[in-house]
Amino acid sequence: MKAPIMECDEILSSYSSREVPLIPDSVPLEYTKSLMTPIENNGMGHVDDIAKYDELIGNSERQLKVLNEEKTEIEEYVSGLQASMEPTSNNSNCVLTKEEILVQIESRNHSAAAILCQCYRSLSLREHQNHLTEGIFGLVALLGTVGTSKLSRILAEFLGEDQMLAVVCRSKETASAFAQSISGRFLVICLEDIRPYTGELECGDPQRKLKLSDPTLQSGNVPSGFIGYAANMINLDTQYMNISTESGYGLRETLFYRLFGELQVYDTEKHMNEAGACVKHGAVSLDGGMIRVIENGIMSLGCWDSEICFPVGTLENEMNLAPERMKIKMQLEAGMEMLQSIKGKIQHATRLREKAIKKLKKMSKNYNELMDQVEAVESRK
């Protein structure tokens, strides 16, 4: 469904703020009466303008809703094409299924991660739910899935194996109790100690994805090849979606925002490097590029191998026929162009809405001041 952008710049400029005649504190009654008619007429003009701005903002919001729905459809379409383009056997260093990852982790005898995996294997579903209630949630690597093996590998490389195998608990008390049965050092992440993301969430999204603005270049455009933010590209498993802190923040607002921040994901290293000016918390690309921001002015570049990856949530198909792969590649490129186009339309519509809101606030303020003057005149009659 297409949503044409309203060209309302001319509409906005046509409603300039009206001059309101100011009434001195002390004037003859005849003078105040003579001002009543122009003031009242001016007030009616303000009412008309306020109604027009209100309608304009409402139309913009409805349009943005349609555009965002279209954006979601295109993103799902592109994600499906990316998954179908990837063979499962290209990357021998990256395990893809949750079962294979469990085996890899369990092979690390006596580690906290191995013991936790072995423990969960022996639990029934109800016992597993009890463990979640008690506050031991599992390992970072096993709390969710991603769409493709390339994304799995690069996010695992960005975090490093220690963080991928970190034990996620509700609190320090829970972590201390778990540690009593483990020998050796291991990394623990306590949700209650994390400073969470406190911004808005995507409306109506069961995954509670963070409402993060797309990065923009100095031109105001979204960088080419930008796919999304890593924190939003982890799909939480169903049993973990209701986990929250005492303040009501879920795993995405706490754990994954703490791990990834606003890490940007691009399709290629070339596009990632071109977007360097708007990279704040780091960036990765599906072909292996990485920019890690250590502190202001210092970046770490390159790749790190990791055997432990995020499970891939969809079965990736081997594509043996070159013509079929070429067709999908062309569809993918067209889909990416559509995605960039719709993001540009959303940005444009958002700017127009914000401009209209500012105009409406100014007009409402002028109208309220005018009504105060009318009340002052009425009180002198």
VOVO-44515 format. One line per field, with one value per residue (C-alpha): residue number from 0; x negated, y negated, z negated. Coordinates in nm, 3 decimals. Example, Ala and Ser with C-alpha at 12.3 -4.5 7.8 and 13.67 -1.06 7.14 Angstrom:
<nodes>
k: [0/1]
x: [-1.230/-1.367]
y: [0.450/0.106]
z: [-0.780/-0.714]
</nodes>
This chain:
<nodes>
k: [0/1/2/3/4/5/6/7/8/9/10/11/12/13/14/15/16/17/18/19/20/21/22/23/24/25/26/27/28/29/30/31/32/33/34/35/36/37/38/39/40/41/42/43/44/45/46/47/48/49/50/51/52/53/54/55/56/57/58/59/60/61/62/63/64/65/66/67/68/69/70/71/72/73/74/75/76/77/78/79/80/81/82/83/84/85/86/87/88/89/90/91/92/93/94/95/96/97/98/99/100/101/102/103/104/105/106/107/108/109/110/111/112/113/114/115/116/117/118/119/120/121/122/123/124/125/126/127/128/129/130/131/132/133/134/135/136/137/138/139/140/141/142/143/144/145/146/147/148/149/150/151/152/153/154/155/156/157/158/159/160/161/162/163/164/165/166/167/168/169/170/171/172/173/174/175/176/177/178/179/180/181/182/183/184/185/186/187/188/189/190/191/192/193/194/195/196/197/198/199/200/201/202/203/204/205/206/207/208/209/210/211/212/213/214/215/216/217/218/219/220/221/222/223/224/225/226/227/228/229/230/231/232/233/234/235/236/237/238/239/240/241/242/243/244/245/246/247/248/249/250/251/252/253/254/255/256/257/258/259/260/261/262/263/264/265/266/267/268/269/270/271/272/273/274/275/276/277/278/279/280/281/282/283/284/285/286/287/288/289/290/291/292/293/294/295/296/297/298/299/300/301/302/303/304/305/306/307/308/309/310/311/312/313/314/315/316/317/318/319/320/321/322/323/324/325/326/327/328/329/330/331/332/333/334/335/336/337/338/339/340/341/342/343/344/345/346/347/348/349/350/351/352/353/354/355/356/357/358/359/360/361/362/363/364/365/366/367/368/369/370/371/372/373/374/375/376/377/378/379/380]
x: [0.000/-0.152/-0.118/-0.188/-0.363/-0.158/-0.328/-0.223/-0.517/-0.305/-0.017/-0.245/-0.390/-0.044/0.053/-0.173/-0.114/0.127/0.047/0.246/0.316/0.205/0.430/0.271/0.336/0.551/0.754/1.094/1.391/1.481/1.135/1.164/1.505/1.364/1.101/1.344/1.455/1.104/0.986/1.284/1.235/0.867/0.965/1.193/0.904/0.684/0.952/0.972/0.593/0.569/0.832/0.642/0.311/0.482/0.624/0.285/0.113/0.381/0.337/-0.042/-0.011/0.224/-0.017/-0.313/-0.119/-0.067/-0.431/-0.560/-0.336/-0.473/-0.828/-0.767/-0.639/-0.942/-1.183/-1.026/-1.047/-1.416/-1.495/-1.339/-1.540/-1.862/-1.795/-1.723/-2.045/-2.266/-2.388/-2.408/-2.751/-2.956/-3.086/-3.225/-3.335/-2.983/-2.738/-2.381/-2.130/-2.058/-2.126/-2.471/-2.549/-2.446/-2.683/-2.967/-2.909/-2.875/-3.211/-3.374/-3.375/-3.323/-3.262/-2.965/-2.810/-2.845/-2.697/-2.403/-2.332/-2.349/-2.117/-1.859/-1.868/-1.760/-1.472/-1.111/-0.926/-0.767/-1.101/-1.256/-0.986/-1.057/-1.425/-1.324/-1.105/-1.395/-1.600/-1.853/-1.764/-2.040/-2.331/-2.338/-2.389/-2.074/-1.818/-1.722/-1.779/-1.880/-1.774/-2.092/-2.425/-2.616/-2.437/-2.489/-2.862/-2.929/-2.727/-2.907/-3.242/-3.144/-3.051/-3.331/-3.300/-3.308/-2.997/-2.825/-2.867/-2.779/-2.518/-2.217/-2.056/-1.800/-2.015/-2.348/-2.185/-2.073/-2.418/-2.590/-2.368/-2.442/-2.817/-2.837/-2.803/-3.061/-3.439/-3.639/-3.565/-3.276/-3.094/-2.754/-2.514/-2.258/-1.953/-1.865/-2.209/-2.183/-2.093/-1.809/-1.699/-1.424/-1.303/-0.992/-0.920/-0.772/-0.396/-0.220/-0.539/-0.526/-0.908/-0.919/-1.171/-1.334/-1.211/-1.548/-1.582/-1.773/-2.124/-2.146/-2.428/-2.485/-2.263/-1.977/-1.961/-1.986/-2.322/-2.310/-2.304/-2.182/-1.976/-1.896/-2.022/-2.171/-1.967/-1.650/-1.776/-1.774/-1.442/-1.366/-1.247/-0.887/-0.973/-1.198/-0.966/-0.794/-1.115/-1.139/-1.305/-1.115/-1.082/-0.924/-1.213/-1.253/-1.558/-1.586/-1.580/-1.831/-2.056/-2.074/-2.082/-2.367/-2.557/-2.503/-2.396/-2.305/-2.534/-2.446/-2.428/-2.508/-2.494/-2.857/-3.180/-3.192/-2.857/-2.955/-3.272/-3.085/-2.853/-3.141/-3.046/-2.718/-2.851/-2.840/-2.824/-3.000/-2.893/-2.922/-2.854/-2.725/-3.041/-3.261/-3.338/-3.349/-3.396/-3.416/-3.413/-3.623/-3.617/-3.612/-3.871/-3.968/-3.825/-3.903/-3.880/-3.883/-3.730/-3.756/-3.668/-3.410/-3.288/-2.979/-2.715/-2.349/-2.117/-1.960/-1.583/-1.497/-1.618/-1.849/-1.814/-2.100/-2.067/-2.235/-2.098/-2.290/-1.997/-1.770/-2.031/-2.073/-1.697/-1.688/-1.987/-1.806/-1.493/-1.704/-1.865/-1.523/-1.392/-1.680/-1.607/-1.240/-1.341/-1.568/-1.291/-1.027/-1.267/-1.321/-0.945/-0.906/-1.177/-1.013/-0.666/-0.807/-0.976/-0.652/-0.458/-0.710/-0.699/-0.319/-0.325/-0.558/-0.329/-0.025/-0.187/-0.277/0.074/0.233/0.013/0.113/0.479/0.458/0.294/0.573/0.839/0.670/0.708/1.073/1.134/0.957/1.181/1.494/1.400/1.385/1.740]
y: [0.000/-0.328/-0.644/-0.963/-1.231/-1.546/-1.854/-2.078/-2.319/-2.578/-2.514/-2.570/-2.892/-3.033/-3.038/-3.304/-3.424/-3.715/-4.045/-4.088/-4.447/-4.492/-4.682/-4.918/-4.853/-5.166/-5.303/-5.473/-5.239/-5.374/-5.276/-4.922/-4.883/-5.003/-4.729/-4.445/-4.388/-4.353/-4.142/-3.909/-3.883/-3.808/-3.542/-3.372/-3.370/-3.201/-2.938/-2.861/-2.834/-2.611/-2.378/-2.360/-2.282/-2.019/-1.854/-1.873/-1.702/-1.432/-1.364/-1.347/-1.096/-0.875/-0.895/-0.802/-0.501/-0.377/-0.443/-0.257/0.041/0.042/0.018/0.322/0.524/0.432/0.516/0.861/0.910/0.808/1.026/1.328/1.269/1.232/1.561/1.744/1.611/1.760/2.120/2.300/2.451/2.147/2.069/2.371/2.157/2.044/2.294/2.214/2.431/2.405/2.777/2.747/2.445/2.639/2.922/2.676/2.514/2.846/2.957/2.691/2.916/2.766/2.414/2.221/2.210/2.589/2.665/2.432/2.596/2.946/2.836/2.696/3.013/3.215/2.983/3.027/2.727/2.648/2.677/2.450/2.191/2.215/2.142/1.834/1.724/1.774/1.534/1.745/1.675/1.847/1.758/1.454/1.677/1.877/1.609/1.530/1.592/1.386/1.396/1.506/1.677/1.368/1.156/1.428/1.442/1.068/0.997/1.282/1.142/0.797/0.922/1.175/1.520/1.410/1.199/1.456/1.711/1.470/1.596/1.364/1.331/1.103/0.973/1.001/1.221/1.470/1.465/1.526/1.825/1.975/1.913/2.131/2.444/2.331/2.339/2.091/1.746/1.660/1.350/1.264/0.995/0.878/0.714/0.509/0.343/0.236/-0.120/-0.048/-0.212/-0.451/-0.577/-0.474/-0.125/-0.036/-0.055/0.282/0.483/0.805/0.816/0.470/0.332/0.002/-0.304/-0.434/-0.700/-0.599/-0.753/-1.049/-1.202/-1.577/-1.576/-1.451/-1.116/-0.770/-0.610/-0.364/-0.001/-0.070/0.233/0.157/0.156/0.475/0.448/0.477/0.764/1.023/1.209/1.309/1.665/1.684/1.803/1.500/1.227/1.172/1.138/0.793/0.602/0.468/0.141/0.321/0.319/0.630/0.810/0.583/0.260/0.395/0.680/0.626/0.247/0.280/0.520/0.345/-0.010/-0.171/0.054/0.005/0.292/0.239/0.466/0.409/0.278/0.014/-0.131/-0.107/-0.309/-0.568/-0.617/-0.663/-1.024/-0.916/-0.608/-0.676/-0.337/-0.132/0.048/0.387/0.514/0.849/0.907/0.887/0.518/0.377/0.041/0.063/-0.271/-0.227/-0.589/-0.931/-0.938/-0.569/-0.292/0.076/0.210/0.565/0.902/1.165/1.530/1.684/2.042/1.949/1.760/1.672/1.942/1.864/1.862/1.954/2.250/2.114/2.281/2.397/2.230/2.449/2.287/1.973/1.819/1.854/1.692/1.408/1.352/1.336/1.102/0.863/0.882/0.812/0.506/0.377/0.441/0.246/-0.046/-0.034/-0.030/-0.334/-0.515/-0.451/-0.559/-0.886/-0.939/-0.872/-1.126/-1.387/-1.328/-1.340/-1.674/-1.821/-1.694/-1.843/-2.174/-2.177/-2.100/-2.397/-2.624/-2.496/-2.558/-2.913/-2.980/-2.836/-3.058/-3.366/-3.267/-3.224/-3.566/-3.711/-3.552/-3.700/-4.044/-3.978/-3.885/-4.205/-4.413/-4.235/-4.302/-4.678/-4.700]
z: [0.000/0.109/-0.095/0.104/-0.095/-0.156/-0.018/-0.305/-0.323/-0.142/-0.381/-0.679/-0.541/-0.463/-0.830/-0.975/-1.330/-1.340/-1.504/-1.825/-1.937/-2.296/-2.536/-2.789/-3.157/-3.193/-2.899/-2.854/-2.829/-2.483/-2.358/-2.489/-2.326/-1.996/-2.012/-2.085/-1.726/-1.570/-1.865/-1.835/-1.458/-1.514/-1.765/-1.515/-1.267/-1.524/-1.590/-1.218/-1.189/-1.498/-1.351/-1.022/-1.196/-1.411/-1.098/-0.926/-1.221/-1.231/-0.859/-0.904/-1.188/-0.985/-0.695/-0.917/-1.045/-0.687/-0.597/-0.904/-0.825/-0.471/-0.610/-0.833/-0.536/-0.326/-0.611/-0.647/-0.270/-0.264/-0.566/-0.397/-0.080/-0.280/-0.457/-0.131/0.025/-0.247/-0.229/-0.561/-0.507/-0.408/-0.755/-0.937/-1.234/-1.319/-1.466/-1.363/-1.551/-1.921/-1.967/-1.808/-2.023/-2.335/-2.238/-2.182/-2.521/-2.706/-2.565/-2.786/-3.090/-3.436/-3.302/-3.440/-3.093/-3.048/-3.389/-3.325/-2.986/-3.135/-3.413/-3.171/-2.958/-3.260/-3.353/-3.251/-3.105/-3.442/-3.622/-3.359/-3.422/-3.796/-3.731/-3.531/-3.819/-4.060/-3.850/-3.656/-3.294/-3.098/-2.870/-2.644/-2.337/-2.405/-2.491/-2.133/-1.764/-1.461/-1.097/-0.917/-0.983/-0.871/-1.130/-1.392/-1.328/-1.323/-1.640/-1.819/-1.707/-1.829/-2.177/-2.216/-2.365/-2.730/-2.688/-2.465/-2.747/-3.028/-3.275/-3.290/-3.634/-3.790/-4.077/-4.259/-4.523/-4.258/-4.098/-4.433/-4.507/-4.164/-4.201/-4.512/-4.296/-4.036/-4.057/-3.855/-3.720/-3.491/-3.373/-3.521/-3.403/-3.660/-3.504/-3.811/-3.801/-3.436/-3.344/-3.098/-2.777/-2.886/-2.549/-2.358/-2.224/-1.886/-1.930/-1.928/-1.878/-2.087/-2.074/-2.242/-1.994/-2.080/-1.893/-1.776/-1.508/-1.198/-1.171/-0.936/-0.736/-0.718/-0.410/-0.627/-0.445/-0.601/-0.509/-0.221/-0.331/-0.686/-0.796/-1.158/-1.516/-1.660/-1.980/-1.770/-1.552/-1.831/-1.833/-2.191/-2.244/-2.366/-2.718/-2.772/-2.643/-2.978/-3.179/-3.334/-3.615/-3.914/-3.721/-3.425/-3.176/-2.959/-2.824/-2.520/-2.721/-2.973/-2.856/-2.481/-2.501/-2.754/-2.525/-2.193/-2.274/-1.942/-1.737/-1.370/-1.119/-0.749/-0.448/-0.340/-0.491/-0.216/-0.320/-0.688/-0.632/-0.426/-0.724/-0.969/-1.047/-1.209/-1.393/-1.768/-1.943/-1.676/-1.360/-1.192/-0.841/-0.721/-0.517/-0.827/-0.877/-1.227/-1.397/-1.774/-1.958/-2.272/-2.382/-2.222/-1.945/-1.975/-1.757/-1.723/-1.368/-1.234/-1.322/-1.595/-1.544/-1.775/-1.787/-1.988/-1.787/-1.819/-1.683/-1.346/-1.374/-1.015/-0.807/-0.541/-0.201/0.013/0.352/0.613/0.926/1.026/1.222/0.918/0.694/0.942/0.944/0.565/0.560/0.795/0.580/0.272/0.430/0.534/0.183/0.027/0.260/0.160/-0.207/-0.168/0.021/-0.244/-0.520/-0.333/-0.308/-0.680/-0.762/-0.538/-0.683/-1.037/-0.972/-0.834/-1.135/-1.379/-1.193/-1.209/-1.583/-1.646/-1.443/-1.633/-1.972/-1.870/-1.736/-2.052/-2.267/-2.067/-2.092/-2.470/-2.502/-2.290/-2.508/-2.816/-2.657/-2.577/-2.940/-3.049/-2.821/-2.941/-3.302/-3.234/-3.092]
</nodes>
